[in-house]
Amino acid sequence: MRLEFCRVEEANDLVNQLIEHHPQAIFLTDHDFKVRYFNKPFQELTKSDKGDIIDHEFCEVMGCTQREKFDVSDNGFCKHCQLRELLSGNISEMELIRDFVINNKVKTKHLHIDSHRVVMDGHKYRLVVIDDRTMKHKID
């Protein structure tokens, strides 16, 4: 089945609704790896205010504990960061098990992250979908 839209606004509304109501955390990042858009589950995952998310990179928003342990380049990512590889398009999905500082507490997160290339208005972005599998790993 293929969706047909009469107006661009209809397609935009549908995409926005799908992202906003998706149960998994979703964010959109630009070529500088800065978050440009996110949904409510992403904000809940990061336990952050909107101003602490927009224009910041994922590791900064999540409070990645690895950032301080490596030589960090000008854009905030560790030299050999797996997430950097994902956001630059070198890989499309990954499992990330890492400690993050959330609400001033160190928490180990088990994340499955998928990344998709998106072009809008001539600009390249990465649409990132995060499945937080932390609770599943605590049960197992």
Solvent accessible surface area in square Angstrom, and as a share of the most:
residue,aa,sasa,rsa
1,M,224,1.00
2,R,201,0.73
3,L,99,0.49
4,E,138,0.62
5,F,86,0.36
6,C,127,0.76
7,R,139,0.51
8,V,108,0.62
9,E,95,0.43
10,E,61,0.27
11,A,28,0.22
12,N,76,0.39
13,D,84,0.44
14,L,63,0.31
15,V,78,0.45
16,N,67,0.34
17,Q,99,0.44
18,L,108,0.54
19,I,22,0.11
20,E,69,0.31
21,H,137,0.61
22,H,67,0.30
23,P,115,0.72
24,Q,57,0.26
25,A,7,0.05
26,I,7,0.03
27,F,1,0.00
28,L,17,0.08
29,T,0,0.00
30,D,14,0.07
31,H,145,0.65
32,D,68,0.35
33,F,22,0.09
34,K,55,0.24
35,V,0,0.00
36,R,99,0.36
37,Y,62,0.24
38,F,24,0.10
39,N,2,0.01
40,K,116,0.49
41,P,28,0.17
42,F,0,0.00
43,Q,44,0.20
44,E,99,0.45
45,L,19,0.09
46,T,6,0.03
47,K,114,0.48
48,S,19,0.12
49,D,99,0.51
50,K,133,0.56
51,G,59,0.56
52,D,82,0.43
53,I,0,0.00
54,I,49,0.25
55,D,74,0.38
56,H,55,0.24
57,E,2,0.01
58,F,1,0.00
59,C,4,0.02
60,E,71,0.32
61,V,15,0.09
62,M,1,0.00
63,G,22,0.21
64,C,8,0.05
65,T,29,0.17
66,Q,45,0.20
67,R,53,0.19
68,E,152,0.68
69,K,139,0.59
70,F,109,0.46
71,D,93,0.48
72,V,55,0.32
73,S,44,0.28
74,D,154,0.80
75,N,45,0.23
76,G,11,0.10
77,F,1,0.00
78,C,8,0.05
79,K,123,0.52
80,H,168,0.75
81,C,6,0.03
82,Q,85,0.38
83,L,1,0.00
84,R,68,0.25
85,E,73,0.33
86,L,0,0.00
87,L,5,0.03
88,S,58,0.37
89,G,36,0.35
90,N,102,0.52
91,I,73,0.37
92,S,69,0.44
93,E,95,0.42
94,M,17,0.08
95,E,90,0.40
96,L,3,0.02
97,I,108,0.55
98,R,37,0.14
99,D,51,0.26
100,F,1,0.00
101,V,67,0.38
102,I,5,0.02
103,N,92,0.47
104,N,145,0.74
105,K,131,0.55
106,V,95,0.55
107,K,75,0.32
108,T,65,0.38
109,K,28,0.12
110,H,37,0.17
111,L,0,0.00
112,H,25,0.11
113,I,0,0.00
114,D,38,0.20
115,S,3,0.02
116,H,91,0.41
117,R,153,0.56
118,V,39,0.23
119,V,80,0.46
120,M,89,0.40
121,D,139,0.72
122,G,69,0.66
123,H,110,0.49
124,K,130,0.55
125,Y,41,0.16
126,R,34,0.12
127,L,37,0.19
128,V,0,0.00
129,V,25,0.15
130,I,2,0.01
131,D,36,0.19
132,D,58,0.30
133,R,79,0.29
134,T,10,0.06
135,M,129,0.57
136,K,120,0.51
137,H,77,0.34
138,K,144,0.61
139,I,144,0.73
140,D,129,0.67
